């Protein structure tokens, strides 16, 4: 009785690899005058129809390699698992009609009901569009037409409001960021790469932010709220995170059992000399985090409204 063994496999590969195709094409390009196409296919253990299909693909795609992605793209589908987010949703995000394209990606994902992590959403935008991502917006000193329209419309809608039972019930809150030397809060906008695409490109007026005048060399961040009967104190804040990146020090050497103590001490002194100097961080403002806003600033606004109700 024969022992169990693996059944003999077919000598024909279902999908030959790139090396197999490369060998076939080299033989086909360097064939002798007396060699036929069928004999070359038999020499490489493939069917003549397979060789004919490979030659047609090379003539169409312009390469000897087994390029599956271009072939799948030409047929209108992708290899592997399908994307979780449809193309129309991402197209709406990248277009210039997206009202939240200046917000963080996770905020935009909630608006469009996209259940992906930020990294996965970035991958989808980068690969399925022309390297779409949150680019830094261009600056201009002119008021954009969108902001001007909103301001004019707001004035028209509220010009006849009464002071009592009207403006006295409205609280205005704002955070001011005076940071002329270094823009920690660079506005970003979701668009495709270059000057073309669904978002209109970097030169589109919808992708240009208003530039503030530089009047001071200090960074000041403050917040306050105001009402017809009430004006809060001006509050200042500063994020305690380290803004300057710390250089990564070189790895500390370890003593080998084959070297003397003197040699190791010399290497240790060289390592200490290569250590980066300590980073000195000046006191300066930074953008306000949501945690800081909810813990400190929002509580001040709520307290002011409660006092006004009394």
C-alpha positions as CSV (number, residue, x, y, z in Angstrom):
1,X,0.0,0.0,0.0
2,X,1.4,3.4,-1.0
3,X,1.9,6.0,1.8
4,X,-0.3,9.1,1.6
5,X,1.2,11.9,-0.4
6,X,0.3,15.1,-2.0
7,X,-1.5,14.6,-5.4
8,X,0.5,15.6,-8.4
9,X,-0.1,19.2,-9.3
10,X,-0.7,20.4,-12.8
11,X,2.4,21.8,-14.5
12,X,0.4,24.7,-15.9
13,X,0.2,27.7,-13.5
14,X,-3.3,29.2,-13.3
15,X,-1.9,32.7,-13.3
16,X,1.8,32.7,-14.3
17,X,4.0,35.1,-12.4
18,X,6.0,38.0,-13.9
19,X,9.2,36.0,-14.2
20,X,7.4,33.4,-16.3
21,X,6.0,36.1,-18.6
22,X,9.3,37.8,-18.8
23,X,11.1,34.6,-19.9
24,X,8.4,34.0,-22.5
25,X,8.7,37.5,-24.0
26,X,12.5,37.4,-24.0
27,X,12.3,34.1,-26.0
28,X,9.6,35.5,-28.3
29,X,11.6,38.7,-29.0
30,X,14.9,36.7,-29.6
31,X,13.3,33.8,-31.5
32,X,15.1,32.2,-34.5
33,X,13.6,32.3,-37.9
34,X,12.7,28.7,-37.9
35,X,10.9,28.9,-34.5
36,X,7.1,29.1,-34.5
37,X,4.9,30.8,-31.9
38,X,3.4,27.5,-30.9
39,X,6.8,26.0,-30.3
40,X,7.8,28.9,-28.1
41,X,4.6,28.5,-26.0
42,X,5.3,24.8,-25.6
43,X,8.9,25.5,-24.5
44,X,7.5,27.6,-21.7
45,X,4.8,25.2,-20.8
46,X,1.8,27.4,-21.7
47,X,-1.0,27.2,-24.2
48,X,-0.5,29.1,-27.5
49,X,-3.8,31.0,-26.8
50,X,-2.2,32.2,-23.5
51,X,0.8,33.5,-25.3
52,X,-1.4,35.2,-27.8
53,X,-3.3,36.9,-25.0
54,X,0.0,38.0,-23.3
55,X,1.2,39.6,-26.5
56,X,-2.1,41.4,-27.0
57,X,-1.8,42.7,-23.4
58,X,1.7,43.9,-24.0
59,X,0.7,45.7,-27.1
60,X,-2.2,47.4,-25.2
61,X,-0.6,48.2,-21.9
62,X,3.0,48.7,-23.2
63,X,4.7,46.5,-20.6
64,X,5.8,42.9,-20.2
65,X,4.8,42.8,-16.6
66,X,1.5,41.3,-15.4
67,X,-0.1,44.6,-14.4
68,X,-3.3,43.7,-12.8
69,X,-4.3,47.1,-11.5
70,X,-4.4,48.9,-14.9
71,X,-6.4,46.0,-16.3
72,X,-8.8,46.1,-13.5
73,X,-9.1,49.9,-13.8
74,X,-9.8,49.6,-17.5
75,X,-12.7,47.3,-16.6
76,X,-14.1,49.7,-14.0
77,X,-13.4,47.7,-10.8
78,X,-10.6,47.4,-8.3
79,X,-8.7,44.4,-6.9
80,X,-9.2,43.3,-3.3
81,X,-11.9,44.4,-0.9
82,X,-14.2,47.2,-2.0
83,X,-13.9,50.6,-0.4
84,X,-16.2,51.3,2.5
85,X,-16.9,54.9,1.3
86,X,-18.5,55.4,-2.1
87,X,-16.9,57.7,-4.7
88,X,-19.7,60.2,-4.7
89,X,-19.3,60.9,-1.0
90,X,-15.6,61.6,-1.3
91,X,-16.3,63.7,-4.4
92,X,-18.7,65.8,-2.4
93,X,-16.1,66.3,0.3
94,X,-13.4,67.5,-2.1
95,X,-15.7,69.8,-4.2
96,X,-15.6,73.5,-3.4
97,X,-19.3,73.3,-2.5
98,X,-18.4,71.5,0.8
99,X,-19.2,74.0,3.5
100,X,-17.0,72.3,6.1
101,X,-13.9,71.7,4.0
102,X,-11.9,74.0,6.3
103,X,-12.8,71.9,9.4
104,X,-10.7,68.9,10.6
105,X,-11.1,65.7,8.7
106,X,-12.8,63.9,11.6
107,X,-15.4,66.7,11.8
108,X,-16.1,66.4,8.1
109,X,-16.3,62.6,8.4
110,X,-19.1,63.0,11.0
111,X,-20.9,65.4,8.8
112,X,-20.9,62.9,5.9
113,X,-21.5,59.9,8.2
114,X,-18.2,58.3,7.3
115,X,-17.2,55.7,9.8
116,X,-13.4,55.6,9.2
117,X,-10.4,56.6,11.2
118,X,-8.6,59.7,10.2
119,X,-5.7,57.7,8.7
120,X,-8.1,55.6,6.6
121,X,-9.9,58.6,5.4
122,X,-6.6,60.3,4.4
123,X,-5.6,57.2,2.5
124,X,-8.9,57.2,0.6
125,X,-8.7,60.8,-0.4
126,X,-5.0,60.5,-1.4
127,X,-5.3,57.4,-3.5
128,X,-8.8,57.8,-5.1
129,X,-8.3,61.5,-6.0
130,X,-5.3,63.6,-7.1
131,X,-3.5,63.4,-3.7
132,X,-6.4,65.2,-2.0
133,X,-5.6,66.3,1.6
134,X,-5.8,69.2,4.0
135,X,-3.5,71.7,2.3
136,X,-2.5,75.0,3.9
137,X,-4.8,77.8,2.5
138,X,-3.3,80.7,0.6
139,X,-3.6,84.1,2.3
140,X,-5.1,87.4,1.1
141,X,-6.0,90.7,2.8
142,X,-9.2,91.0,0.9
143,X,-12.5,89.9,2.5
144,X,-13.8,86.8,0.6
145,X,-17.1,87.1,-1.2
146,X,-18.6,84.4,0.9
147,X,-17.7,86.1,4.2
148,X,-18.9,89.5,2.8
149,X,-22.2,88.0,1.7
150,X,-22.7,86.4,5.2
151,X,-21.9,89.7,7.0
152,X,-24.2,91.8,4.8
153,X,-27.0,89.3,5.1
154,X,-26.6,89.1,8.9
155,X,-26.9,92.9,9.1
156,X,-30.1,92.9,6.9
157,X,-31.7,90.2,8.9
158,X,-31.1,91.8,12.3
159,X,-31.2,95.6,11.6
160,X,-34.7,95.9,13.0
161,X,-34.2,93.8,16.1
162,X,-35.2,95.5,19.4
163,X,-32.7,96.0,22.2
164,X,-35.0,94.6,24.8
165,X,-36.3,91.1,24.2
166,X,-33.9,91.0,21.4
167,X,-30.2,91.9,21.5
168,X,-30.2,91.7,25.3
169,X,-30.7,87.9,25.0
170,X,-27.8,87.4,22.7
171,X,-24.3,86.6,23.9
172,X,-21.3,87.0,21.6
173,X,-18.3,84.9,22.3
174,X,-15.0,85.0,20.5
175,X,-11.3,84.0,20.8
176,X,-8.6,86.3,19.4
177,X,-5.3,85.0,18.2
178,X,-2.6,87.6,17.6
179,X,0.3,85.6,16.3
180,X,2.2,87.5,13.6
181,X,5.6,85.9,13.9
182,X,4.6,82.3,13.6
183,X,1.3,80.9,12.4
184,X,0.4,78.0,14.7
185,X,-3.1,78.1,13.4
186,X,-2.5,77.9,9.7
187,X,-6.0,77.5,8.1
188,X,-6.2,74.4,5.9
189,X,-8.7,73.4,3.3
190,X,-9.5,70.0,1.8
191,X,-8.8,70.0,-2.0
192,X,-6.9,68.1,-4.6
193,X,-3.3,68.7,-5.5
194,X,-2.4,71.4,-8.0
195,X,-4.4,74.2,-9.6
196,X,-7.2,71.9,-11.1
197,X,-9.7,69.4,-9.7
198,X,-13.0,69.4,-8.0
199,X,-12.0,71.9,-5.4
200,X,-10.8,74.5,-7.9
201,X,-7.1,74.3,-7.1
202,X,-5.0,76.4,-4.8
203,X,-5.7,79.6,-6.8
204,X,-9.5,79.3,-6.4
205,X,-10.9,82.2,-4.3
206,X,-12.7,79.6,-2.1
207,X,-9.4,78.1,-1.1
208,X,-7.8,81.5,-0.1
209,X,-7.8,82.7,3.6
210,X,-7.8,86.3,4.7
211,X,-4.4,87.5,5.8
212,X,-4.1,89.5,9.1
213,X,-1.9,92.6,9.4
214,X,1.4,92.1,11.3
215,X,1.5,94.7,14.1
216,X,3.4,93.1,17.0
217,X,6.2,90.7,17.7
218,X,4.4,88.8,20.5
219,X,2.0,86.0,20.5
220,X,-1.2,86.7,22.5
221,X,-4.3,84.4,22.7
222,X,-7.4,85.6,24.6
223,X,-11.1,85.0,24.8
224,X,-14.1,86.9,26.1
225,X,-17.9,87.2,25.8
226,X,-20.1,90.3,25.6
227,X,-23.8,91.1,26.0
228,X,-25.9,94.3,26.0
229,X,-25.7,94.5,29.8
230,X,-22.6,92.4,30.4
231,X,-18.9,92.4,29.3
232,X,-16.7,89.7,30.7
233,X,-13.1,90.1,31.6
234,X,-10.5,89.3,29.0
235,X,-9.1,85.8,29.6
236,X,-5.7,84.7,28.3
237,X,-4.6,81.1,27.8
238,X,-1.5,79.2,26.8
239,X,-1.2,75.6,25.8
240,X,1.4,73.9,27.9
241,X,2.6,71.5,25.2
242,X,6.1,71.7,24.0
243,X,6.0,73.3,20.6
244,X,9.7,72.9,19.6
245,X,10.6,69.4,18.5
246,X,13.2,67.8,20.7
247,X,16.1,66.4,18.6
248,X,16.5,62.6,19.0
249,X,19.8,61.9,20.8
250,X,22.2,59.3,19.5
251,X,22.1,55.9,21.1
252,X,24.3,55.5,24.2
253,X,27.2,53.2,23.5
254,X,27.6,50.0,25.5
255,X,30.8,48.3,26.5
256,X,31.9,45.2,24.6
257,X,33.7,42.5,26.4
258,X,36.4,42.7,23.7
259,X,37.4,46.3,24.2
260,X,39.3,47.9,27.0
261,X,37.9,50.3,29.5
262,X,39.9,53.2,28.1
263,X,38.5,52.6,24.6
264,X,35.0,52.5,25.9
265,X,35.6,55.8,27.9
266,X,36.7,57.5,24.7
267,X,33.6,56.4,22.9
268,X,31.5,57.5,25.8
269,X,33.0,61.0,25.7
270,X,32.4,61.2,22.0
271,X,28.8,60.3,22.5
272,X,28.4,63.0,25.2
273,X,29.9,65.6,22.8
274,X,27.3,64.7,20.1
275,X,24.3,65.1,22.4
276,X,22.0,67.9,21.2
277,X,21.8,70.9,23.4
278,X,18.7,71.3,25.6
279,X,15.7,73.0,24.0
280,X,14.7,76.3,25.5
281,X,11.0,77.0,25.2
282,X,9.8,80.6,25.5
283,X,6.4,81.3,26.9
284,X,4.1,81.7,24.0
285,X,0.6,81.0,23.0
286,X,-0.8,78.1,21.0
287,X,-4.1,77.0,19.5
288,X,-6.9,76.2,22.0
289,X,-7.7,72.5,22.4
290,X,-11.3,71.3,22.8
291,X,-10.4,69.9,26.2
292,X,-9.1,73.3,27.4
293,X,-12.1,75.1,25.9
294,X,-14.6,72.8,27.6
295,X,-12.8,72.9,31.0
296,X,-11.9,76.6,31.2
297,X,-13.5,78.9,28.6
298,X,-16.9,77.3,28.2
299,X,-17.5,77.3,32.0
300,X,-16.9,81.1,32.0
301,X,-19.5,81.6,29.3
302,X,-22.1,79.4,31.1
303,X,-21.5,81.2,34.4
304,X,-22.0,84.6,32.7
305,X,-25.4,83.5,31.2
306,X,-26.6,82.1,34.5
307,X,-25.7,85.3,36.3
308,X,-27.7,87.3,33.7
309,X,-30.8,85.2,34.2
310,X,-30.8,86.0,37.9
